[in-house]
């Protein structure tokens, strides 16, 4: 089976590629950004016409943390909308049998019920700090649903919680909370700094999932027979949440990262910086009923990610 992994150099795409490498009878198809610019509709069309993949994992995306979303909103909404539209449209035109679109838990309202069920989508205002990105991801879900309704395609959507793991972005301005804190605590340990500053009050609750668990869930969802996938979804709510099913305060996360990195100083929370939504926990009962659950514990996953950072820090951007 010929499978195109869009975004195979990213954290999620590379994890999916590793997961698929363990299976028989699969021919992964990958392209770097230089080889295939997904923002170029003509190039995407030509690629699908030539390669004719049977399945597509749409993991390519412009991603980042609070700082990046605040300072680059046009890039976040434009690039994600265009990539999704080009790939999904070309997949339909060239007879792709099955596609999995990867979204984000930020699609849900800022004050959605906790844990957040799939049907909470579009029931309230979004979190302002990442609204452009969230709108793009909502559009991706609706693209899949619309093509399924009009053309009978089998395009599925997975909405992951906050992900971390090997291949993450450790740039302090652009990264999400776990890689940013791992790098901060590592630098503070090397410099013997008396304290580490963490944005926000530390009270916000967050859920985290190791990227290898995410990749395993993606392959699981992709391989489900259509009738089994459809049994827990409907044409107007066809996405599935992917998460660990538990969350913790950012304060506890910071303390665990201090332990993993071996930092001995104090942790100071800067309450002048935004917390984001007070809580973000996904309702993963739909996924669990489909026979999947997370396996990698947070402290184990953080230790593994920190070791990856140590092994690759000379290759990472400042």
KOLVEX-976815 format. One record per residue: x, y, z of N, C-alpha, C, O, CB in turn. Coordinates in steps of 0.2 Angstrom, whole numbers, plus 2048, in hexadecimal, padded with zeros to 3 digits. Each point is the difference from the previous one (the first is absolute). Glycine has a CB too. Example, Ala and Ser with C-alpha at 12.3 -4.5 7.8 and 13.67 -1.06 7.14 Angstrom:
2
8427E48277FC8068008048068008057FF8037F27FB803
80780B7F68048068017FC8058038038068018037F77F5
END
This chain:
318
8047FA8007FC8068008048068008058018047F27F9802
80880B7F68048067FF7FC8058047FB8028008097FC7F5
8008058107FE8058058048068008068008017F57F6806
8028107F88038068007FF8038077FB8018038038017F1
80880080F8008038078028077FF8068027FF7FD7F4807
7F880F7FA8028077FF8028038067FD7FF8057FA8027F2
80F8028098038028068047FB8048008008067F78087FB
80D7F47FB8037FA8038068028048037FC8047FA7FD7F3
80680E8088058028047FE8038078058028048028007F1
7F37FF80C7FE8038067FF7FB8058017FA7FF7F980E7FB
8057FA80C8007FC8067FB7FA7FF8017FA801802810806
7F67F87F77FB7FB7FF8017FC7FA8007FA8007F880D806
80A7FC7F48017FC7FA8067FB8017FF7FB7FD7FC80F7FD
80A7F88098067FC8017FE7FA8048027FA7FF80680F800
7F47F88067FD7FB8057FC7FB7FC8007FA80180180D809
7FA7FB7F27FC7FC7FB8047FC7FC7FF7FA7FF7F880E801
80F7FB7FD8047FD7FB8047FA8048007FA7FD8018107FC
8017F780D8037FB8047FB7FA8018027FA80080680F806
7F27F97FC7FB7FB8017FE7FC7FA8007FA8017FB80D808
8057FC7F17FE7FC7FA8067FC7FE7FF7FA7FD7F980F800
80E7F98058067FC7FE8007F98048037FB7FD80380F801
7F67F58077FF7F98037FB7FC7FD8007FA80280380B809
7FA7FD7F07FA7FC7FD8037FD7F98048037FD7F3804809
8067F47F88027FD7FA7FB8027FA7FA80280280A7F4804
7FF80A7F47FB8017FA7FF8087FF7FB8017FD8007F4805
80980F8017FF8077FF8068047FD8067FE8017F3801809
8058057F18058047FD7FF8078027FC8047FD8057F47F9
80380B80F7FF8078028028057FA8057FE7FD7FD7FE80F
7FB8097F38018057FB8018078047FC8028047FE7F87F3
80C8098088028068048038057FB8037FE7FB7FE7FC810
7FE80C7F78038067FC8028058057FC8028047FD7FB7F1
80D80680A8028068047FC8067FD7FD8007FB80F7FB808
7F580A8017FC8077FE8048027F97FC8037FC801800810
8097FC7F38048027FA7FD7FC7FA7FF8027FB80B80180C
7F57F67FB7FD7FC7FA7F98017FE7FE7FF7FB80B7F9809
7F380A8017F98017FF7FD8058058007FF8067FF7F57F6
8008128017FD8068047F97FF8017FC8017FB80D807801
7F47F68097F97FF8017FC8068007FA8007FF8087F6808
8018107F97FC8067FF7FF8017F87FD8057FE80880080D
7FE7F77F18008017F97FB7FB7FD8017FA80080B80A7FF
7EE7FE7FF7FA7FC7FE8027FC7FA7FE7FA8007FA80E805
80B7FB7F68027FC7FA8057FB8028007FA7FD7FE8107FC
8077F780B8057FB8027FD7FA8038017FA7FF80880F802
7F27F98047FD7FA8047FB7FC7FB8007FA80080080D80A
7FD7FC7F17FC7FD7FB8047FB7FC7FF7FA7FF7F9810801
80E7F97FE8057FB7FC8027FB8048017FA7FD8028107FC
7FF7F780D8037FA8047FB7FB8018017FA7FF80580E807
7F37F97FB7FB7FB8017FF7FD7FA7FF7F98007FC80D809
8057FD7F17FF7FD7FA8057FB7FE7FF7FB7FD7FB8107FF
80C7F78068067FB7FE8017FA8058017FB7FE80480F7FE
7FA7F880B8017FB8057FA7FB8018017FA80280780E803
7F27FB7FB7FA7FC8018007FC8077FF7FA8008008057F4
8028058128007FC8067F97FE8027FB8027FE80F805806
7F67F37FF7FA7FD8027FD8038077FA8008018097F67F9
80280C80A7FE8038078048068018068017FD7F77F4807
8018108008038068018008028077FA8008038048047F2
8077FD80F8008038068028078008068027FE7FE7F3807
7F78107FC8028077FF8028038077FC8038047FB7FD7F3
8107FF80A8038038068048067FF8028038057FE7F27FF
80080E7F68038067FF7FC8068027FA8007FF80B7FB7F7
7FF80980E7FC8068038058058028067FF8027F17FA802
80780D7FD8048068037FE8008077FA8018028068067F3
8047F78107FE8008078058048048058027FE7F77F2800
80280D8088048048057FC8018067FA7FF80180C8067F6
7FE7FE80E7FD8028077FD8078007FE8027FB80A7F680A
7F780A8017FC8068018038067FD7FD8047FC7FF7F880F
80B8057F58048057FD7FF8007F97FE8057FD80A7FB80C
7F97FA7F48008007F87F98017FE7FF8047FB80A7F4805
7F18068037FA8017FE7FE8088017FC8027FC8017F2807
80580F8027FF8078018038047FB7FD8057FD8027F980F
8078017F28048047FB8007FE7F98028047FB8067FE80E
7F57F87F58007FE7F97F97FD7FE7FF7FB7FD80D802804
7EF8078017F97FD7FF7FE7FF7F87FD7FC7FF80080A80C
8067FF7F17FE7FF7F98047FA7FD7FC7FC7FC803810803
8077F28038037FA7FE7FC7FA8028007FB7FC80B80B804
7F37FA8067FD7FA8037F97FF7FC7FF7FA7FF80680880D
7F78037F37FA7FE7FD8017FF7F87FD7FC7FE7FD80B80B
80A7FD7F48017FF7F98037FA7FE7FD7FC7FC804810803
8057F28048037FA7FE7FC7FA8028007FB7FC80B80B806
7F27FA8037FC7FA8027FA7FF7FC7FF7FA7FD80580780E
7F98047F37FA8007FC8027FD7F97FD7FC7FD7FE80D809
80A7FA7F78037FE7F98027F98007FE7FC7FB805810803
8017F28078037F97FF7FA7FB8018007FB7FC80B809809
7F17FD7FF7FA7FC8017FC7FF7FA7FE7FB7FE80280880E
7FE8037F17FC8007FA8037FD7FA7FD7FC7FD7FE80F808
80B7F67FA8047FD7FB8007F98007FF7FC7FB80880E804
7FB7F38078017F98017F97FC8008007FB7FC80B80780A
7F08017FD7FA7FC8007FC8007FA7FE7FB7FE80180980E
8028027F07FD8007F98037FC7FC7FD7FC7FC80080F806
80A7F47FE8047FC7FB7FE7F98028007FB7FB80980E803
7F77F58087FE7F98027FA7FE7FE7FF7FA7FD80780880D
7F58027F67F97FF7FD8017FF7F87FD7FB7FD7FD80B80C
8097FE7F48018007F88037FA7FE7FF7FD7FA80180F806
8057F18048047FB7FD7FE7F98048057FC80080480C7FD
7F17F88067FE7F98028037FD8078017FA8007FC8057F4
8068068108037FD8067FA7FC8047FB80380180E807800
7F97F08017FB7FC8047FE8028077FB8008028097F77F7
80180C80A7FF8028078058068028067FF7FE7F67F5805
8028118008048058037FF8018077FA8008028068067F2
8057FC8108008028078028078018068017FF7FB7F3804
7FB8117FE8028078028018008077FD7FE8047FD8067F2
80C7FF80C8028028077FF8078028028057FC8067F2803
7F380A8067FF8068028038028068067FF8027EF8007F8
80780480B8038028077FA8018047FA8027FE8108047FD
7F77F980C7FB8018057FE8088017FB80180380A7F5803
7FF80E7F67FE8078017FA8027FC7FE80680080E7FD802
7F17F87FA7FA8017FC7FA8018057FB8037FE80A7F67F9
7FC80580F7FA8018057FF8078038058038017FC7F0801
7F980F8007FF8068038058018078027FB8037F28057F8
80E8068068048018067FD7FE8068047FD80480080D7F7
7F67F68067FC7FE8067FC7FA7FF7FA7FF80280680C802
8027F07F87FD7FA7FE7FF7FC8068048008058008007EF
7F77FC80D7FF7FB8058067FB8018037FF7FA7F1802805
80E7FE8078067FB8017FE7FA8037FC7FF80480B80B7FD
7FC7F07FC8048007FA7FC8027FA7FA7FF7FF80D7F8806
7FC80B7F67FD8037FA7FE7FA7FB8047FC7FD80380F804
7F37F47FE7FD7FB7FB8018037F98008067FF7F87F5809
8078007F38018027F97FA8057FE8018057FC8057F0801
7F480A8067FB8047FE8008078037FB8047FF7FE7F27FF
80C80C8068018078028028057FB8008068018037F580A
7FF8027EF8038047FB7FA8057FE7FB7FF7FF80D7F87FD
7FB8108037FB8057FD7FB8028057FA8027FE8097FA7F6
7FE8038127FA8018058028078047FC8018058017F27FC
8098107FE8018068048078037FD8037FD7FC7F77FE80E
80880B7F98058047FD8077FC8028017FC8057F980E7FD
80B7F77F98067FC8018058048047FE8068028007F67F3
80780180D8068038048038057FB8027FF7FB8007F780C
7FE8117FB8028057FC8087FF7FE8028027FA7F580680B
80D7F57FF8078007FF8027FC7FA8058017FD7FD80180F
7F97F97F28027FC7FA7FA7FF7FC7FF7FB7FC8097FF80B
7F480B7F97FA8007FB8017FE7F97FD7FC7FD7FE80C80B
80A7FC7F58017FF7F98027F97FE7FD7FD7FB80780E804
8007F28058027F97FF7FA7FB8017FF7FB7FC80D808808
7F07FE8017FA7FC8027FB8017FA7FD7FA7FE80580780E
7FD8057F27FB8007FA8037FC7FA7FC7FD7FD80180F807
8097F47FB8037FC7FA7FF7F98017FE7FC7FB80A80D803
7F97F58087FF7F88027F87FE7FF7FF7FB7FE80C80680A
7F18047FB7F97FE7FF7FE8007F97FC7FC7FE80280A80C
8057FE7F27FF8007F88027F97FD7FD7FE7FC80480F804
8047F18038037F97FE7FB7FA8017FF7FC7FC80D809806
7F17FC8047FB7FB8027FA8007FB7FE7FB7FE80680680E
7FA8057F37FA8017FC8017FF7F97FC7FE7FC80080B80C
80A7F87F58027FD7FA7FF7F97FF7FD7FE7FB80C80B804
7FA7F38067FF7F98007F97FE8007FE7FC7FC80D80380A
7F18047FF7F97FE8007FC8027FA7FC7FC7FD80580680F
8018037F17FC8037FA8027FB7FA7FB7FF7FC80580D808
8067F27FB8027FC7FA7FD7F98017FE7FD7FC80D809803
7F47F88087FD7F98017F98017FE7FD7FB7FD80B80280D
7F48087F87F98017FF7FF8007F87FB7FD7FE80380980D
8067FE7F27FE8017F98037FB7FB7FD7FE7FB80380E808
8067F17FF8037FC7FB8017F98028027FB7FD80480F7FF
7F87F480B8007FA8028087FD8028017FA8007F58047F9
80E8078088077FF8028007FD8077FB8008048098097F4
8027F480A8017FE8078068048038057FD8017F77F77FC
8028128058058048027FE8018087FB8028028078047F3
8037F980F7FF8008078048058048058037FD7F97F1802
80180E8078038058038027FE8077FB7FD8047FF80C7F5
80C7F880A8027FF8068028068048048047FD8007F1800
7F980C8098028078038047FE8067FE7FE8067F78077F6
8127FC8048047FE8068008068057FF8067FF8087F37F9
7FB80580E8018048058078037FF8037FF7FB7F57FB80D
80B8097FD8078038008057FA7FF8007FC8057FC80E802
8087F77F48047FA7FF8078028018028068007F77F67F7
80C7FF80B8078028018037F97FE7FD7FB7FF80180E80A
8097F87F78047FA7FE8068017FC8018067FE7F57F3804
80D8027FC8068017FB7FE8047FA7FA7FF7FD80B7F6807
7FF80F7F97FF8047FB7FC8068017FE8047FB8027F27FF
7FF80C80C7FC8068028048067FE8068007FF7F47FA80A
80380C7F78038077FF8028038077FC8018047FD8007F1
80E7FF80C8028038068028078008038038048017F27FE
7FA80F7F88028078007FB8038057FA7FF8008098007F4
8008058107FD8038067FA8057FE7FB8018048107FE803
7F68047F37FA8057FE7FB7FC7FD7FA80280080E8077FF
7F97F27FE7FB7FC7FC7FD7FA8037FB7FD7FD80B8087F9
7FD7F880F7FE7FA8027FA8008057FE80580280E7F77FD
7F27FE8027FA7FE8058038008068068008017F37FA7F7
80380580D8028008078057FB8028058028047F08037FF
80B7F57FB8047FB8038078017FD8058008047F27F87FD
80A8087F88078027FE8038068028068018027F77F97F4
7FF80B80B8028078038037FF8078058028017F38047F7
8047F680C8028008078067FB8008058018047F0801800
80C7F97F88057FB8018078047FE8057FF8037F47F77FA
80680E7FE8068047FE8028058058068018027F77FE7F2
7FE80580F8018058058037FD8068058028037F28047F9
8077F48078037FD8068077FD7FE8048008057F07FD7FF
80D8017F68067FD7FE8058068018067FF8037F57F87F6
80480F8048048058008028038078058028027F78017F2
7FE7FD8108018028078047FC8048048028047F18037FB
80B7F47FF8047FB8048088027FE8048008047F27F77FC
80B80A7F98078017FE8038068038068008027F77FA7F3
7FE80B80B8038078037FF8018078028058037FB7FF7F3
8017F680E7FF8008077FB8068028028048058097F67FD
7F08087FA7FC8068017FC7FE8077FE7FA8018018097F2
8008028117FC7FF8067F97FF7FF7FC7FD80480C80A802
7F57FB7F47F97FF7FF7FE7FF7F88048027FC7FA80480F
7FD7F77F47FD8007F97F98038007FC7FF80480B7F67FA
7F88107FD7FA8037FF7FB7FC7FC8027FE7FA80480D808
7F47F48007FB7FC7FC7FA8057FF7FE8038048067F2800
7FA80C7F57FB8047FF7F97FE8037FF7FA8008078097F5
7F680280D7FA7FE8038007FF8088058008037F87FB7F2
7FD80380D7FF7FF8078027F98038017FF8057F680A7FA
80A7F37FC8017F98017FA7FC8028007FA80180B809803
7EF8007FC7FA7FD8027FC7FD7FA7FC7FB80180380D809
8027FA7F07FD7FD7FB8017F97FF8067FD8017FB80E7F9
7FA7F18058007F97FF8017FE7F97FD8027FB7FC7FC80F
80C7FD7F48017FE7FA8017F87FF8027FD80580380E7F9
7F97F37FD8017F87FE8068007FB8008047FC7F37F9806
8117FE7FF8057FE7FB8007F97FE7FF7FC80380880D802
7FC7F67F48007FA7FE8077FF7FC8028057FC7F17FA803
8107FC8028067FE7FC7FF7FF7F97FB7FD7FE80A7FE80C
7FF8087F27FF8007F98007F87FD7FC7FF7FB80980D804
7FF7F08047FF7F97FE7FA7FD8017FD7FB7FC80F804806
7F08038047FA7FE8017FB8037FB7FB7FC7FE80780380E
7FF8077F27FC8037FB8007FC7F97FB7FF7FD80780C809
8047F47F88017FC7FA7FD7F98007FD7FE7FB80E808804
7F57F78077FD7F98007F88018007FD7FC7FD80D80080A
7F480A7FC7F88017FF7FE8017F97FB7FE7FE80580780E
8057FF7F17FE8027F98007FA7FB7FB7FF7FC80A80C806
7FF7F17FF8007F97FC7FA7FC8027FD7FD7FB810803804
7F28008077FA7FC8037FA8037FC7FB7FC7FE80A80180D
7FA80A7F57FA8037FE7FF7FF7F87FB7FE7FD80680A80C
8057F87F48007FF7F97FF7F97FD7FC7FF7FB80C80A805
7F97F28047FF7F97FF7F97FE8027FF7FA7FE80E804803
7EF8058027FA7FE8027FB7FF7FA8018057FB800801810
7FB7F57F47FC7FF7FB7FB8068007FE8038058037F17FB
7FD80F7FA7FB8067FF7FA7FF8057FE8058038067FD7F1
7F97F880C7FA8008048028008087FB8038038007F67F4
80A80580B8028018078028078027FE8038058067F17FB
7FF8107FB8028078017F98048007FF80480580D7FA7F6
7F08008017FA8047FF7FB7FF8067FB8048018067FB7F3
8007FB80F7FB7FE8068008058057FB8018048077F37F9
80480F8048008058068018077FE8018058048047F2802
7FA80B7F38008067FE7FA8027FC7FB7FB7FF811805800
7F38067FE7FA8017FB8038057FB8058038017F27FB808
8058037F28038057FB8018078028048037FD7F67F67FB
80380980D8018078038058008068018068027F47FD7FA
80D7F78068058008068047FA7FF8007FB8047F880B804
80D7FA7F38037FA7FE8078008028047FB7FF7F68057F7
80880480F8078008028007FC8077FB7FF80380880C7F7
8037F38088017FC8068068038048058027FD7F77F47FD
80380B80C8058038058057FB8017FF7FA8017F980D804
80E7FB7FC8067FB8028048048058038058007FE7F67F4
7FF8018128038038068017FA8057FF7FA7FF7FC8117FF
8087F78088027FC8057FB7FE8057FF7FB80380C8097FC
7F08018017FA7FF8048018038077FC8008058017F67F5
80980D8078018048078048067FF8048017FB7FC7F480B
8008107FF8038067FF8048028077FF7FC8057F98087F2
80B8018098048028068018088008008037FA8057F1807
7FC80F8048028078008078027FD8047FB8017F4806809
8098047F38068027FD8058008068067FF7FE7F58087F8
8037FB8108058008058037F98018068008017F480A805
8027F17FA8027F98018047FE7FB8057FC8007F1802806
8088047F38047FE7FB8078038008057FD7FF7F18037FA
80B8078098068038018057FD8058067FF7FF7F580B7FE
8027F48098037FC8058037F97FE8057FE8017F4808807
8037F77F48027F97FD8068017FB8047FC8007F0800801
80B80A7FB8068017FB8068028048067FE7FE7F28067F9
80880080E8058018058047FA8028067FF8007F480B803
8017F17FF8037F98028037FD7FB8067FD8017F1802807
8068007F28037FD7FA8078027FE8047FD7FE7F08017FE
80C8098048068037FE8068018058068017FE7F38057FA
8057F980E8058008068018078028058028038007F47F9
7F680F8038018078027FE8008077FC7FE8038028067F2
80780080F7FF8008077FD8078037FF80180680B7F77FB
7F580D7FB7FE8078027F98008017FC7FC80080E8097FA
7F48028067F98018027FC8027F98038017FB800804810
7F67FA7F57FC8017FB7FC8068017FC8008058047F47F8
8008117FF7FC8068017FB8017FA8028007FA80880680C
7F07FB7FC7FA8017FB7FF8077FF7FE8048047FD7F17FF
80580D7F67FF8077FE7F98017FF7FE7FE7FA80E803801
7F08018097F98018007FD8057FB7FB8017FE8047FB80D
8068097F37FF8057FB7FF7FD7F97FD8037FB80980580C
7FC7F27F88007FC7F97F97FC8007FE7FE80580F8027FA
7F07FF7FB7FA7FD7FF8007F88028057FD7FF7F880C7F9
7FE7F580B8007F98027FD7FC7FA8017FA7FF7FD80980D
7FE8007EF7FC7FD7FB7FA7FD8047FE80280580C7FB7F4
7F27FE8047FA7FE8038027FD8078057FD8017F68007F3
8008038108017FE8078017F88018047FE8047F580C800
8047F37F78017F88007FE7FE7F97FC8027FC8017FD810
8077FC7F27FF7FC7F98017F98018067FE8007FE80C7FA
7F77F28078007F98007FB7FD7FB7FA80280080A7FF80D
7FE7FB7EF7FC7FD7FB7FC7FA8038037FC8048058077F3
7F27FC8077FC7FA8018027FB7FB7FF8017FA7F780680B
80E7F47FD8027FB7FB7FC7F98018037FB7FE80980A803
7EE7FC8017FC7FA8017FE7FD7F98007FA7FF7FB80A80B
8058007F17FE7FE7F98067FB7FE7FF7FB7FD7FA80F800
80D7F98038067FC7FE8017FA8048027FB7FD803810800
7FA7F580A8017FA8047FB7FB7FE8027FA80080280D809
7F67FB7F57FB7FB7FE8027FD7F97FD7FA7FE7FA80C808
80E7FD7F78027FD7F98067FC8018037FD7FC7F980D7FE
8067F480D8057FC8028078028008057FD7FF7F47FC7FB
80880E8088068038018018048067FB8038028067FD7F2
80580080F8018048068088018008047FC7FE7F2800809
80C80A7FC8078028018047FB8047FD7FD8057FF80F7F9
80A7F38018047FC8048068038038037FD8057FA7FA7F3
80680F8068068038027FE8058067FD8057FE8097F97F6
7FC8018127FF8048058048077FF8058007FD7F97F680B
80080F7FC8038077FF8078008028048037FC7F1802805
80D7F98058078008028047FC7FB8068037FF7F67FF80D
8027F87F38047FC7FB8018047F98058007FD7F77F5809
7FE80E7F88018037F98048068018048027FB7F17FA802
80B8088088048068018077FE8008058037FD7F2803809
80B7F57FE8077FE8008037FE7F98058017FF7F97FB80D
7FD8007F08027FE7FA8018067FB8058007FC7F57F5806
8028107FF8008067FC8078048028038037FB7F07FD803
80E8018088068038028067FD7FE8058047FE7F580080C
8067F57F68067FD7FD8018017F98068017FD7F97F680B
7FB80A7F48018017F98028077FF8058017FB7F27F8803
80780C8068038078008078008018048037FC7F1801808
80E7F88018078008018047FD7FA8058037FF7F87FC80D
8007FC7F18037FD7FA8008047FA8057FF7FC7F87F6809
7FF8107FB7FF8047F98018078017FF8047FC7F97F3800
80A80C80A7FF8078018058047FC7FF8067FF7FE7F780D
8098007F28048037FB7FD8017F98038057FD8077F680A
7F18027F87FC8017F97FA8058017FE8027FB8067F2802
7FB80E8097F98048018028077FF8058038017F67F4806
7FF80D7F78018077FF8008038077FD7FD8057FD8037F0
80880680C8018048067F98018037FF80380580C8027F8
END
